[in-house]
Amino acid sequence: MFGQKQRAFDKVDIRFLTYVLFSLTIVFYILALTGCISTSPGIPDLFLMKLEANSSDLTELRIGYYGMCLSQGADGPVICGQTYSVPADQLFGKFMSHNATDPGVQEDASTLLLIAKVIQTKIFYPLLAGSAGLFFLTIVALLLLKRYIKSVVPNAELKQKRLRLTLSIFRQYAFASALAAAFSTTQATGALNYSTTILPGSAGEITVTAGLPIQGLQWTIVGLLAIMHYSVSGMFSPNGGPMLPPPVGMPPPMMPPPPPPPPPPPPMR
């Protein structure tokens, strides 16, 4: 009796930990993907990289996965907006309509916007968005699995097996996509920073600065997904071990044969 109660409490602790991890991961996904989309507090600081024109101390452009923030001068306005689906020839009008009209500043801003558009769409692929989509499917599969575990509908056990396999696949691919996004962001920002400051013959007209906060968010998501893999396994595994998909192509285990029927009673005399 005491052992059963202890296992029940362990299950409650694992579920609580899993729900906390799910909530934190959702928040970090949202923060990482919405960087530089608006001027809300803290959002402009979540950028993949920052471009600064060395010809003047006025123009600075921050690049996120789907947005950009342009600022001109210490006292100038900061304009942020969604840019991923905006054509390159419309970016200048989108950001410069409310900014200064100094010709030198406009030229710097136009150059940075064109470069930033290429970086945003050709270098930083939104792998993190794909990981977020797979994470959402993981949540859906988890909820469906919990429903079928508690239900008594026909073929519930078969549906549970399929959902366990689906849940495991979604979790693994969400982790792999998040890991690829974190690695690619760290490597790409380091390479661009190196090419503009270290390589011989570089003009040095633009300074590239990596966005450390968003890299920290991405690596935190990777860590949370790794921990979540074992916490979700503990929710449904009877012995608390990892919930792994069944091996592909292996036959089901052989069941022992039923016991022979009892001998017939002796005839009555």
N, C-alpha and C positions, 0 to 999 in steps of 0.2 A: 504493500500500500504506500509506504513512504517513498519507494523508488518511483512508483507511477506519478505521485504528486511532484517529485523532484523533476522528472522528465517534463511534466506539464509546465512547471515554472520555467524550465529551460526553453521550452518552445515559445512561451510568452516573451521571454527576454530576447530571443532571436527575432521574433516578429517585430518587436519594438525597435530593435537595432536596424532591421531591414527597412522599416518605414521611415526612420530618421535618415538613413542613407539615401533612400529614394527622394525624399524632400530636398536634401542638400544638393543632390546631383541635378535635380530639375532647376534649382535656383542658379547653380553655376553654369548650366547650359544656357539659360536665358541671358545671364550677364555677359557671357563670352560672345554670344551671337548677336546681341543688340548693341555692342560697343560702337560708339561714334554715330549712332542713328539719331540721337536727340541730345539736347543740352541739359537733360536731367542731371542732378548731382551725381558725380562719379562716372557717368556714362562716357563723356569725352575722354576720360583717362584710360578707358579700356580699348586700346588700339594695338593692332599688329605691329605697325611701325610708324615712325614720324619722319616726315621729310621737311628739311629746313633749307631755304635758299641762302647761301652764303654771300650773295651779292648785297643783301640788306638784312637787317635784324628785325624785319617786320613780318615776313611771311612764313607761316608754319602750317603744315597739313598733316592730319592724323588719319590713318587708314584702318578701318575695321573690316570685318567680313562682309558686311552689307552696307556700311555707311562711311562717311568721311566728315571731318571737322576742319574747317579753315579758319585760322585766326591771323590777324594782321596787327602787330604792335601789342604792347602791354595793355593798353587801354582800348584796343579795338574790339569790335564784337566778335563772338565766336559763332560761326554758322555751321550747324550740323544737319545732316539729312541722309536719307536713303539714296545710294548711288549705284547699287549693283545693276539695276535694270535701266539706268539712265544712260542714253548714248553719250559718247565722249564729246560730241560737238555741242551738247546741251549743258554740260557741267559748268562751264564758265558763267552762263546766264543764271544758273541755279544758285551759285555761291556769290557772285560779284554784284548781284542786283542790290544788295544791302551794304556793301563794303565800300572802301575808299576808291576814289577814281584816279589816283596817282598812276601815271603810265608805267613807271618802273614797278610799282607794286602789282599792277594788273598783269604785266608780262611775267613776273615771277609766279604769280598765282596760276596763270594759264599753263605755264610749263609744268608746275607741280601737279596740277590736276590731270594733265594728259599722262604723265608718268605714273601717277597713282592709279589711274584707271587700268593701265596695263598690269600693274602689280596686283591689284585686287582681283582681276578676272583671269589672269594668265598664270600667276605664280601661286597665290594663296587660294587653292581650291577649297570649297566649303566641305571638307571631309567631316568637320565637327557637326555640321547640320545632318549629314547622313548618320552619324553616330547617335545624334539626338532622336532621329526618326526610329532607329532600331531600338533605342531605349524605351520610347513610347510603346512600340510593339511588345517589348518585354513586359511592360506593366499590364497591357491588355491580356497577354498570355497568362500572366500570373493571376490576374483576377478570374479568368475563365477556369484555370486549374483549381483554384480554391472553391469555385462554385461546383465543379463536378466532383470534387472530393466530398463535399457535404451533401450531394444529391443522391437520389436513388433511381435515377432515370435509367432506362435500358442502355446497355453498352457504355455505362459510365466508366468502367475500368479501362476499356479500349481508348476512350477519349482522353482519359488521364494520361495514358502512355504517350499518346500523340502530342498532347500539350506539354508534357515534360520534355520531350525531344525538341519541340518548337521553342520552348522557353530557353533551353540550353543553347540552341543555335543563335537566337536573337541576342542573348547575353554575350556570347563569344564574339559575334561580329560587331556589336556595339563597342566592346572593349578594344578590338583590333582597329576599328575606325578612329576611335579617340586617341589611341596610341600613335597611329600614323599621322593624325592631325598635329599632335604635340611635337613629334619628331620633325615633321616638315616645317612647322612654324619656327622652331628653334634653329634649324639648319638654314632656312631661307633668309631669315633676318640676319644671322651671322655672316652669311655669304655676301649679302648686299652691303652690309656695313663694312666688310673687308674690302669689297671692290671699290668703294667710294673714298676710302681713307688710307689704304695701305698699298694698293697696287701701283707700281711705277707707271707714270703717264696719266694717272687719273686727274681729271680737271679739278676736282674738289669743289665744284659749284653747288653741290647738294650734300647735306649731311644726313645720314640715315641713323635713326635711333630705334632700337628694338623696344617693343612694348612688354616690359617685364610683368605687369599685373595680369595681362591676358594669358601669358605663358604659364604663370602660376596657377591660373584657373584651369587651364587645359591639363596640366600635370596632376592637379588635384582631382579632376574628373577621372583621370586614368586610375589613380589610387582608390577612389571611391568605388569604381566599377570592379576593381580587383577584389576589394573586401566584400562587395555585394555578391560576388559569385559564390562565396562560401556561406554567407548568411542566408541567401535564398535556398541554397542546397540544404542547410540545416532545418529550414522550415518544413520541408516535405520528406526528408530522408528519415526513416525510423530510427536509425542509429546515430544520426547527427553527422554522417559523413557526406562527402560531396555527391550531389545528384548528377550523375553522368548519363549521357544518352546510351541506350543499349547498343552493343556492337553490331555493325552492319553486316549482313550476310550470315550471321550465326544462327543455327537452329535453336528453337526454344528448348529449355532444359527438359530432360526426360523425367517423367513422373514415375514413381515406383508402381508396379502392377498392383491391382487390388487383391486383397487376400482371398484365398479360395473359399467357396461357400462351405458351410458346415455339413458334415455327412448327414444323410437322412436317418431318421430314427429307425430302430429295428422294428420289423413287423410284429404286430400283435398276435399272440397265440391264443 
